[in-house]
Amino acid sequence: MLFLAAAAAMTIIATLSSGQLAGRRVSQDLARQAHSSAVLHAAVLRSELAKYRSLPFVLAQDPDVASTLRNLEPARIDALNRKLETLSQGTGAAVIYVLDDKGMTIAASNWRRPTSFVGSHYGFRPYYQDAMRSGVAELFALGTVSRRPGLFMSRRVNDAVGVAGVVVVKVEFEALEQDWSASEPAFVADPDGVVLVTSVPDWRFAMLAPLSAKTKDALRASHQFGEAAFSSLPLSDNLVAGGKPTLVNGSAPRMSSTRFMAASTPVGASGWTVFTLTPTGPALQTAMTAARVLAFTMAVVLTGICAALLRWRGLSAARTARQEAARIELEGRVEDRTAELRRANDQLLVEMDERHRAQAHVQLMQDELVQSNKLATLGQIAAGVAHEINQPVAAIRAYADNAAVFLDRQQPGPARENLGQISSLTERIGVITNELRSFARKTNAPPQSMRLGDAIDGALLLMGARLRQHGVTIDRLGDLEDQRVLAERFRLEQVLVNLLQNAVEALEGTATPRITLRVVLRRGLVRLLVSDNGPGVSQGTAATLFIPFATTKLRGLGLGLVISRDIVAEFGGELTLEPANSPGAVFAITLRKAK
């Protein structure tokens, strides 16, 4: 009886404990799943916003917009209306319109429709006032005419005279909300906790947490959200932006579950937060039930085993002998298995050594390939460098002859001046030859702090003759000289020389060839942009640009950009082809900024 009571108690404890443990594990899995879903929704929303944020910037720079704001001729306004209409249809923006410096709409993409914004005054809207004051603004609100919610992106238009007006782009998220509605409930809230974009239409302009009457009155007075009731979401707990995934109770359309794992993640600079509600009821209940059934079954089996062991305790010595024999046999099998594992482990160590040797050989071949590319590049620029040296050598010969004549005439002053010129010319030759020797030297030095301007100066020195031969103008923009990055100078020079050579070849036949070097700082990174005004890179060529042996040159091997990308990657950076807003190609070298 005592054994049965203890067995029953242990079975109950094991069943209940296993259910709780399974519930905790499933909750952790659901939390990770919910967080991943929130991150995915945020990425989709960021992509949608990024697609439209460039529109106000581009239109604010459009000379047609500024000239129409200054000269309100009917022909200009009609042309601008048609341009905005075409741009709205092509980009999917809900509406694009232009306001003058008084807030009056002079042109809009919906100029043909009965709900046209042309002639309407929006000087009272915050997105206009903030753009006029700060240059750029964003506001999520209901449209005063369409009564449809959307994000208003505005940017101030400046010209030579001053502020000409404001360009506004309205973006609606109806398509995105329909995509979200196919899965779990998801919505976006602003910093005040107001639900803006949601897969559940009834939740629009609901609140993450209850608001005070004063705050509600202030929001209604702003007319930003129309006559919204600002009711709380139908959840038992208030959601907090940026918090860890947590279980909440509530109801959602088309969802049988009343318990959800709520997760959130920030969208970015807009201050918005994406929330997702992952149903937990079926998964949690199934896991707990299965764990309890398994624990109960195992407890019953263990109880039977224990009972059998108690019964077998009184068996005879023959049973004991058979058990001893079985134990010895088992030990033999374990020893055999251990020997097999030892042999397998030895074989694995041998394979690891072979792999390490293979990796070392691959690294050696890669270093040799980088050096070969460097020497091939050096051979291409050798003729130009020889011309750079021949000029000062000829000048040295002339100055030496002149100095001899002056000495014969007992004129030490002019002779000393000629000797000084010879000294400066030899220094120039020394700079060029030192740069060549350093460039050709094979190095595997680790990245360290260095001046970006040193690598740029070295590359331009090596490419100087070829640049002048082709009449290429070099523009250096931004703080190129004093920026310090983590790299190795001469390998970075190799990358720059490769990019400059490609740019010079692309500029052949261009009327006014120009190469621009510009530095952009971004969150601890230094981006060096190398651009030209040539024909640019076609879409087909861009797809194979960094594939080994893929080239459009008759004598090219297709390895220059591949090797350059690997060199920059060894610095912890990245070499990419950037989209160009104007004719030509733009390559970006992204490096870590040195402290």
N, C-alpha and C positions, 0 to 999 in steps of 0.2 A: 504493500500500500504506500509506504513512504517513497519508493522508487517511482510509482505511477504519479503521485502528487508532484514530486520534483520535476518529472518529465513534462507534465501538463503545464506547470508554471513556466518552465523554460521555453516551451513551444509558444505560449502566448506572448512572452516578452520578445522572442526572436521574430515573431510575425509582425508585431506592432513596430519594432525597431527597424526592421528591414523596409517596411512601408514608408516610414519617415525618412530613412536614408535615401531611398529611391526618389522620393519627392524632392529632397534637396538637390540631388544630382540632376534630375530633369529640370528643376528650376534654374540651375546654373547653365545647363545647355540652352534652355529657352532664352536666358538673359543674353548669352553670346549671340544666339540667332537673332534676337530682337535688335541688339546693337548693330550687327552686320546689316540688317535690313534698314535701320535708320541711316547708317553711313551710305548705303547704296542710294536711298532716296535723296539724301543731301547732295550726293555727287550728281545725280540727274538734274536736280534743281539748280546747282551751281553752273552746270553746263548750259541750261536753258537761259539763265541770267547773263552768262558771259557772251552768249550769242547776240544778245540785243544791246549790251552796254556800249559796244563800239559805235552803234548807229548815231546817238547824239553827238559823240565826239567827232565823227567824220562829217556830219552835216554842219556842225559849228565851224568847221574849217572850210566848208564849201564856199567859194567866192560868189556863186549864184545866190545863195541864201543872204549873205551880207549885202550884196548889191541890191537885191529886191527889197530888203528892209530899209535901205537908204533911198530907193527910188521906186515908189509904189505905182509903177506903170501897169495898166491892165495886162499888157502882153507879158511882162516879166512875171506877174502874179499867176497868170494862166500857165506859163511854162513851169513855174515852181509847183503849182498844184499837180500837174501831170507827173512831174518827177517824184513827188512824195507819194502819189498814188501807186506808181510803178514800184517804188522801193518798198512800200507797205505790202503789196501783193507778193513781191519776191522774197521778203524776209519773214512774212507771217505776223508782223506787228499789227496790233489791233488798229491803231491810228497813229499818224505822225503829223504834227502841226507846228507852225512857227508863229511866235508871239512877238510883237514889237516892244519897244522900251516902255510902253504904257500898259502892256498886258493884253492888247487887242490881237485876236487871231487874224493874220493876213493871208495865210495859206494852210491847207490841210489835205491829207490824203483822202478824206471822205467828202470832198467838196461837191461831188455829184449827188450825194444822198440827202434825203430830207433832214437827217440829223447832222448836217454839216456843221463843223465848228467855225467856219469862216464868218467873221464878224462878231463872234462871241468874245466877251471880256473875261479873262482868267487872271487878272492881276491880283485877285484876292487869294488865289490858291497858294498854299505853302511851297509847292514845288517851283512856282515862278519866283516867289519872293526870295527863297533860299538860293536859287540859281543866280538871280541878279546880284545877290550879296556875296555869295561864296564861289560862284562859277559853275557849280554842279550840285544837283540835288536828286533825291529819290523819295517817292511817297506812294504808299499803297492806300487806295481809297476807292470809293464808288464814283463812277463817272456822273457828272452833273446832268448830262443829256441822256446817255445810254442806260444809266443806273446799273451798269455792270462793273464788278470789281476788277481791279487791275493795278499794276505797278507803273507809276508815272516816272520816267527817267528824263531829266532835263539838264541842259547845259547852256551856259551863256555864250552868245555870239559877239565877239569883239572884232573890230576892224581898226583901220588907221585913225579914225575919228574918235572912237571910244566904244561904249556898249551900244550894240545895235538892236539886240533883242534876245530871245530865248528859243531854243529848239526843244520840243517835247516829244517823247516816244512812249506810247502806252502799250504795255504788254499784258495780255490776259492768259490765264493758266487753265482754261477749260479743257484743252487736250491733255495736259499733264494730269489734271484731276481725274479724267476718265481712265487714263492708264493706271493710276493708283487705285481706282475703285475696283479693279479686277482682282485685287488681293486683299490683304489685311487693311484695317483702317489706318490712315496716315493723314497728317495735317502739319501745317507750318504756322508757328506763332511768332509775333513780333516781341521786342523787349518788354512791352507792357502786358504781355500775356494774352493778346487778342489773336484768335485763330483767323488767319488770312486765306491760306490755300488749303483745301481739304478734300478728301475723297468722299466725305459725308456732307452733302449740301446743307443739311439741317444744323451742322455744327459751325457754319461760317459766322464769324464775329462773336462766337462764344468765348468764354474766359477760362483760362487755366485755373484761376482761383477767384472767389467772389470779390467784387469791387465795392468800395464805399459809394454811397449815393452821390457824394460830391464829385468823385472821379467819373462816375457814369454821366453826370450832368455836363462835366467838362468835355468828355468825348462826344456827346450828342451835340453840344454847342459848336464843335469844330466842323460838323457835317462830313467828317472824313469817312465815317461808316454809315451814313444815312440815319435811318431810324432804328438801328439795331438794338435789340433788347439787352445785349451783353449778359446773357444768362450763362451759368456755369455748365461745363461739360457734364454729361450724365455718368459721372464716375464717382465712386465713393471717396477717393482720395484726390487731393490737389496735386497736379503735376508740376515738377520743378525743372526748369531748363538746365541742362548740363549735369543733372544728377545721374546716379547709377541706375541701371534697369531695375524696376520694382514691380511687384504684383499689385494690381488694382482690380476692383470690382466695378461692374457697370454693364451697360447694354449698348450694342451697336447694330445698325441695320444689317440684315442678311447674315448675322452671326448668332449661332446657337449658344456659343459660350458666353458666360457672364463674368469670366475672370480672364484678365489679360496681363501680359508682360509688357509694361510701358518702357520704351527706350527713347533717348533723344540724343541729338548731335547738332552742333552749331553749323550754320550754312557758310558763314564767312563774314565779310566786311559789312553786310547789310544788317547784322545783328539778329537775323532770324534764326529760329531753331526748328529742326524737323523732329516730329514725334511719330512713332509707330506703336500700334497696339497689336501684339501677337497673341492669338487665343491660346490659352493654356489648359482649359478644362479637359478635353479628350486625352491629350497626351499625358497630363499629370495623373489623371484618374487611372488610365490604362497602365502606366508604369508602376503606380503604387499597388494596384490590384495584382499585377504579375509578380511583383516582388514579394508580396504577402503570400501568394499561392506557393511560390517557390520556397520561401522560408518555411512555410507550414509543412510542405512535402519533405524538405530536408530534415526538419525536426522529427517528423514521424519516422523517417528512415533511420536517423541516428538513434532514436529511441529503440527501434527494433534491433539495431546493431548492438546497442548496450545490453538489451535484454538477452540477446543471443550470447554475448560475451560472458554475462553472468552465468548463463546456463552451461557454457562450455568450460567454466572454471573447474568443474568436477570431472572433466574427461580423464581418461587414463594416461599412463606414461607413453603409450603408443602414439596418441595424438600429439603429445609434446615432442616426441622424436620426429614425427612427420613435419611438425611446424619448424623444428630446428633445421631439418634438411631443406625445407622450403626457404628458410632464411639464408642458409649457406648458398643455395642456388641463386637467390636474389642478389646477394653480395657479389657473386661471380658475374652476373649480368651487369651490375653497376660498374664493376671494374672494367669489363669489356667496353661498356659505353663510354666510360671515362677515357680509356685509351683512344677510342675513335675520336672523341672530342679533342683530345690533345693533338692527334695527328691533323685533324681539320684546322685547329688553331695554328699549328706550325705552317700548314699550307697557306693559310690566310696571311700570316706574317710575310711569307715569301712573296705573295701577290702584292702586298702593300709596298714592299721594297721595290718591286718592279714598277709599280705605279708611280712611286716617288721619283725613280730614275727617269721614267717616261715624262713626268711633269717637268723635271729639271731640263731634259733634252728639249721639250717644247719651248720652255722659257728661253733657253740658249738660242734656239732657232729664231724665236721672235726677236730677241735682241739683235741677232745678226741681220734679220730682215730690216729692222729699224735703221741699223748702221748702213746697210746697203742702200736703202732709200735716201739716207742723208748724203752719202757719197754721190749717188746719182744726181741728186739735187745740186750738190756742190759742182758737179761737172757741167750742169746746165748754166750755172751762173758764173763759171770760171772765165768765159770770154769777156763778160761785162766787167768783172773785177780786174782782169788783166788790163783792160782799157783804163780803168780807174788808176792803176799803178803806172801805166806808161806815160800818162800826162805829167805827174809830178817828177818822174825820172827824166823826161825830156827837159822839164823846167830846171831840175838840178844841174843837168849838163850845161844849160845856158847860163845859169847863175855862176857856176864854177868857172866857165870861160871868162865871164865878165869880171869876176873877182881877180883872176890872174892878170887881166889887162889893167885893172885899177892898181894892183900891187906893183906892176911894172911902171906905172905912172906915178908911183909914190903917193897914192890916194887911199890911205887906210880906211877912211870913213865910209865911202861907197863900197869898198871891198868887204868891210865888216857887215854892212847891210845885206849884201848878197849872201854872205855866209849865214846870216840869221835866217834868210829866206830858205836856204838849203836845209837848215836845222828843222824849221817848221814843216817843210815838205817831207823830210825823212820821218818825222813824227806821224804825219798823215799816212805814209806808206806802212809804218809800224802798226798803226791802228787797224788798217785794212787786213794786213797779214795776220795779226793776232786774232782778229775776228774769224778769219778763215780757218786758222789752226784750231781755235776753240770750237768752231762749228763742226769741224771734221772729227774731233776727238770723240771716242766712244766713251759714254758715261752711263752709269746706272745709279747715280746719286739719288737718294730719297728726296721727296718734295720738302722744301724748306722755304722760309720767308725770303722773298725777293721783290725788287721793284719791277712792276710790269713795264715801265718805260724802258728799262735796260734791254729786255727781250725785243721790244718794238724797235728800238734804235738799232740793235744788231741786225734784225731782219731787213730793215730799210737800208742799212749800209750795204748788205750783201746784194740786195735787189735794186740798189740805186741806179746803176748803169742801165739795166733793162727797163726800169720805169721811165728814165729820161729818154731812152731810145724810142719808146712807144708813145712818148708825150703824155704819160699818165700823171694826173694831179692827185696828190695825197692830202686828204683833209683829216686832221686829228681833232676830235671833239671830246669834251669831257675831261675829267682829271686823269689823264693817261700817265702822267709822269710819276706821281707820288703814291699811286695805289700799290699796296703790297699784297701779294698773293702767295699761296702755297704751291710751288712748282719747282722745276729745275730749269735754269735759264736756257741752256743750249738746246735741250729737247723742246722747250716751248718755242724757241727760235725756229726749229725745224718745222713745227706746225704752222707758224706764221708765214714762213717762206713758201711752204706748200700752198697755203691759201692765196698768198699774193701772186704766185706763179699762175694758179688757176684763174684768178681774176684778170691778170694781164692777157692771158690767152683768150678769155671770154670777151675782152674789150677790143679785140682786133676788128677793125672796120667801124668802130664807134667814133662819131665826129669829135666829141669832147670827152675822152675817157677820164673817169674819176673813180678813185677808191677812197672810201671813208672808214676811218677807225674811230669807234665811239665806245665809251665805257658807261655802263649802267650798273648801279649798286642795288642789290635786292636781298634783304634779310641775311646778312652775313656772307653774301656771294658777290663776286665781281664778274660781270658779263662783258666781254670784249666782242663787239659786233663788227665784223669785216664785211662791208657791202660795196657793190659796184653798180654802175648804171648801164651795164651791158644787157643782152637779151634775156638774162635770167635762166632758170633751170626748168625744163619742161616737167610735166607731171609724171611721165613715164620714166625720165631719167632720175627724178627725185626718189622714186620707189626703189631703185637699185644703186643709189649713190654710195652707200656704205657696205655694199656686197663685194667681197674680194673678186678681182679679175673682171668686174663689170665696168666697162669704160666706153666712152664715145669718141676717144682720141684714136687716131690712126696708129700711133706708136706708143700709146699708153698701156700700162699693165693693170690699171684699176686698183692699185694698192696704196696710192698716196693718201687719200682721205681715210681709208681703213686704218692705216698705220697711225695717222694723226689722231683719229678717234681713240685708238688704244693708248697712245701716249697721254692724252688728256685724261683718260679714265684712270691711268696709273697715278695721276695727281689727285684723284678723288673728284674730278670734274666731268664735264660732258661737252662734246662737240656736236652741234646740231645745225640742220638747215632750217632757218626761220622763214615763216611766210612773209613775202615782201609786199608792201602796200604800193610800191612804185616799180617801174622797170628795173631789172637787175636781180642779183642774188644776194642773200644775207646769210652769212654763217656766224654762229654764236659760240664763243668759247667761254664756258661757265667754270669758274675756279673758286675755291674757298678763299675767303679773305683772311689774310694773316693778321694776327693780333700785334 
